[in-house]
Amino acid sequence: MSTVTETTARSAERFRVTRSRRNVAWTGVGAVIAVIVLERLPYIVYSGTTTILVQAFIVLTLACMWNLLAGYAGLVSVGQQGFVGLGAYFVLIFALQGISPFLALPLAAVCCGVAAFPLWWLVSRLRSGYFAIATWVLAATIMLVFERISALGSGTGLPLPGLSGYSTTILNADIYWAALTVTVVALATTYLLLRGRLGLVLTAIRDDEVAARSSGARVGLTRMIVFMIAGIGCGAAGGVLAISQLGVQPAGVFSISWTAEMAFAVIIGGLGTIEGPILGTAVFMILQQTLASYNAWYLIIFGSVAILVALFARRGLWGLIDEYAHVRLFPVGYWLWTGSESRRGLRWRRGGRPS
């Protein structure tokens, strides 16, 4: 018995498992400071800057949800614009009933999650390209349905009621804070989700679906939950879009360009990481604001950047940073320390510097 105990103790000294190679406590402090600074921006910068940031928050929320689907659940969807449009129209429907659009925003997000359940039933047995095409067809079908509803403006849409009593300054600030809140909630939810038991199942599915099933993981249920969460997040982003545009027009809120933008941000930043969509959204917004006046060259450069990253940085820009610096701002996996690495890590934790 003592021999087994000694062997176990030696193994514990030889191996150690942590969430990251570095202390990430400062990441949480930095995130809180960043949110506080962003919350104060409407008092500091002009409305044009906050308008750009609202668009960035929408793209980041969408990218976070698409990364959760494609990067972890293995569901490559090209129809997430369907939930963007649903979120926008749900906000419009609630606003037509006399509810403030800002109060209608969380209600619209919940409704999108409910709507995701029957939609998942339609596509749950599909994989790979079949799943992608099916989601695109569903999004197009949903748009056609709303275009036939005359009470919602048919193909031309309707202005959003309930915002006429706001001054322009206060309205712009409220829209900015709503977009910031949605983004922070989306990132926090993704982080907490991936650090829990569901995150372990998603990681197993991403690495090897067959092995995950053979280990007893409930792959179908997990994917359904992720699909519904992604629907809620994309619906919330669509609600912010409707409020920021002061109206809903079907061709705009159901545009496939939303899926293209979220996928671009994830691929550029890094698929399967929380940091990737953040970095990818920053690159996307910089390129968009810099190249918007170049007409066709704008899309050509975007495509060229995506191709170069896909060829020479398969894990995205954040993947390159992680590969050389071993930095994870939001670690959700585990790092195995072995041998002398573990002992150096223990000395570092106790205050000493590793040799």
Summary of the structure (lengths in Angstrom):
residues: 355
radius of gyration: 22.5
end to end distance: 35.8
largest distance: 79.5
contacts: 1166
relative contact order: 0.17
helix: 75%
strand: 3%
